[in-house]
Amino acid sequence: MKKVKTTQRKDMRIKPSGRSTDYIPPSFAFGCGFNCTYCYCKRHVPDGVNYYSNIEQILTEIDHHATFATDDKPNQTDDEFITYDIGCNTDIGLHAFKLPLHKIFKFFEDHPRAKASFATKIGYTGYLSLANHNKSPKKIRIRMSLMPQKYSSILESNTAQIIERIEAIDKYIRDGFEVHINFSPVIVTDTWHQDYLELFTLVDKLVVNKDQVKCEVIFLTHNTMKHYHNQGQELPGEDMLWRPDIQEPKKSQYGGTNIRYKHTLKAQYVNEFRSLHNLIIPWNTIRYIF
């Protein structure tokens, strides 16, 4: 059974990101009801979710930060606004019913400089749309996480089917959200070229508002402790994530050991992904890829 705890958020630091968003603010929750085998959250909260009750304090910190931030705009995260990833440690879409999203979304919608962003692996849900005020300009960005279905079926337990996530893109745009695609994590297998070609073809077929949908691309980073945890729990798909033949260790900023694709190979993989992506869905501008 998932453990649910409500507590006070103590760490109020706002950290620079520069990739998905400009900054990572204090999270409104930590942990996730999904059980994705590659997720770093599970190393810290393996069987539950912590919800933070001091939402107003977190929003006040973001307000102060955004008011005095000196970021140059436009940049790749956004043309106009300073962006904050409010779902870095949880899936906001999955846990929408437990969070005061109406208050959180309204804060960003009304703020003159701040914009919210979060990745999700859910399909279309009314919880998110009921919390959105459908204002212009769009100040809430959903990043829809996609990978080939055969990978997701193994690695992303209990998440929405990939076709459901793709079909949700236009529905969320209709409801006033900005929606991008999050190709993450990109996992290299013996058939990955064909698998991603089929995924891109499906995206091209189903997405209607092509001119509004950009993407980000993040290749897999695994972790030694997560690897041992997965082995101990006999979780499926570890042979896809742990590939010493094409990976190398790298110390994380927190002192642990991360496992990434070898530098020379990754440069090749990035070029191959970009070429295949731009062949099938050139309309889907890549904001960044690493």
N, C-alpha and C positions, 0 to 999 in steps of 0.2 A: 504494500500500500504506500502511496506517495505521502510523504510527510509535508504538511503545510504549516508554516509558521509566520506570524506577523510580528515584525520587530521594527526598531528604529534604525534608519541608515545613519552610520557614523562617519564614514569617509565621504567627504564632500568635494574631493578633488575633481577637477575637470581636466581631462588629459587630451593632448593633441592626437589627432588621427591622421588626417590628410588623405585618406583613401575613400572609404565609403562615405565618410563625413569629415568635416573639419575637426570636430571634437567628439569625445566620449564623455558624457556627463555622468554624475552618480545615477545608478540604475534604480528603477522603481520596483524591480524584483530581481531575484537571482535564483537560477535554476529553471528547469523546464520539464513539462509533463511528457514530452517526447523522449525517445531513447536513441538518438542518433549515435552510432558507434564512434564517430570521429570527433564528437563535440567536447570542447575543453571544459564546459560547465560541469559535465558529469564527473570530472576529476575532483571538483570541489564540493558539489552538492549532488551526490550520486542518486539519491532516491527521494527528492522533494523539492519544494520551492519556498524561498523566503520572500514574503511580500513586505515592502517597507511602508510604514504608516505616515511618515513625515514628508508627504508629497509636497506640501506647500513650501517647506524648507528647501527641497531640491529645486523646485521651480524658481524660488527666489535666487538661488545660486546661479542658475542658468540665466536668469534675467540680468543679474549684475555682470556676469561674464560677457553676455552678448552685447550689452550696452556699451561696454568699454573695449571690446575686442577691436583689433586693428587689422584684421585680415583683408588682404587685397581681393577684390571681386571685379570681374568674374574669375572663377577658377574651375577646375574640373568637377568639384563637388556641387557647385551651383553658380548660376550667373549673378545672382543678386544677394542671396541670404546666407547667413552663417549657419551651417548645418550641424545638428547634434544627433548622434545615434542613440536613441532611447531604448533600443532593444538589444544592446550588445551582450547582455547576460541572461536573456530569456527570449521566448517567442511571444511578442506582444499580441499577435493575432490569436494564439492559442489561449492565452491567459487574460483576454480582454474582459471577460465577465467578472474577474476578480480585481481589476484595476479601475481607478476613477478616470477612464479615458476621456470622458466628456470634459472634465476639468483640464486634463493634460493637453488634449488637442486644442481646446479653446485658448489656452495660454499661448501656444505657438501660432495659432491663427491670428491672434490679436497683437502679437509682438511685432514691432517694426523691423527687427533684424534677425530673429531666430527662426529656424525651420527644423522640423523633426523628421527623422528617418528611421526605419526599422526593417529588418529582414523577417520573412515569415515562410513557413511551410504549410500553411493552411490554404484551403480554397476560399470560396466566397462565404462570408458570414455577416449577418446583420448586425452583430455586436459592434464591429468596426464602423460600419456605415452609420449606425444610429448615433455614434459619438462624434462623427464628423459634421461640421456645419456647412460644408460645401461652399466655402468662400473663395473668392478670387483675389489675389493669386493663390494657387494651391500651396499650402504650407505643411502638408503631411505627405511624406513620400513613403510608399510601400515598396520594398525591394523583394520581389517574388523569387524565392530560391528554386532553381531548377537544376536537375541532372538527368541523365538517361533513366528511364523507369526501371530497367533491370538492375541498376545500381541502387536506386532509391528503395526498391523492394527488399534489398538485403541490408542496407545501411541505415535507413531512416524509418525505424519502427513506428507505426501508428500515425504517420504523417499523411497528408492528402496525396492522392494520386497526382502524378505530374500533369496529366491532361486536365485535372480539376484546377490546378494552380494556374495553368495557362489560360483556361477559360475564365478564370476570375479576374484576369488583368483588365479587360475592357469593362467588366462590371464595376470594378473599383474606380476606374477612370470616370465612368458615368456618375458615380456617387461623389465625385469631387476630390478624389485622391490623385496625386501624381504617382505613377507606377513605373518602376524600372525593373529590370531582371537582374538577379544575382546568380550567375553561374558559379556556384561554389558548394563544396570544393570540387575542382576539376580533378578527376582521378584517372591516371594513366593505366590502361590495361592493354591486353593484346588486341582488343577490338575497339579501342576508344575512338578511333577516327570514324568508323561506321556508326558507332553508337551516338556520337554527337552530331553526325550528319543527319541521322533520323530525328534527333531532338530539334535541331535547327529547322528542319523541314516542317515539323509539327508546329513550331512557334510561328513560322511564316504563314502556315495555312490558317491558324486560328486567331492570331492577333489582328484586330481591325485598325486600331488607332496607332498605326506603325510610326507615325511622325512624332509621337509623344513618348515613345518607350526607348530609353537608353539602357545600358547594362554595365556591370562590373564583372571581372573575371578573376577568381582567386584559386590558384592551384593548391592542392592538399598540403597542409602541414600536420604531421602526426606528432606524437609525443611518447617517449619511452614509458612513462608511468601509465599513460592511457593504454598503451599496447599491453602491458602486463595485466592491467585491470580487465581488458577485453578478453585476454587469454584465460584469466581466472574465472571469468563469468561465462566462458565459452560462447561469446557473442559471435554471430556470423559475420563473414566478410573481412576478417582481420588479414587474410591473405591478399586482399585488394589494397589495404591501407599500409601494410608493412612489407616493403619491397627493398631489402638491403642491396639488391643488384642494381637498382637505379636511384637509390636515396643515399643521403649523407647526413650526419648529425650536425646540429648547430645549437650553441648555447642560447637559450631564450633570455630576454631581458630580466626575467625573474629568477634566473639561476638554474632552471631545468634544462633538459636536453630535448630539443625538437628535432624531428626528422623531416627533411625536405628533399625534393628531387635534386639530384646532383646539378651543380651550377651549369655545366656545359650542356647537359641534357635538357635542363629546364628552358634554357634559351631556345633550344630547338622546338620543344613542346609548345612554348608560347607562340612561336612563329607559325607552327602548324595549326594550332587552335585558331589564331587570328585569320589565317588564310581560308580555312574551312568556314569559319563564321561569316566572313565577308563575302564568300562565294554564295552562300545561301540566304543570309539575312543582312545585307549591307546597310539596310535602313536602321538597324539596331546599333547605334553608335556605341563603341566601347569607350567608357569613361576612363577606365584604367584596367590594366591586366598585370598580374604578377604571380 
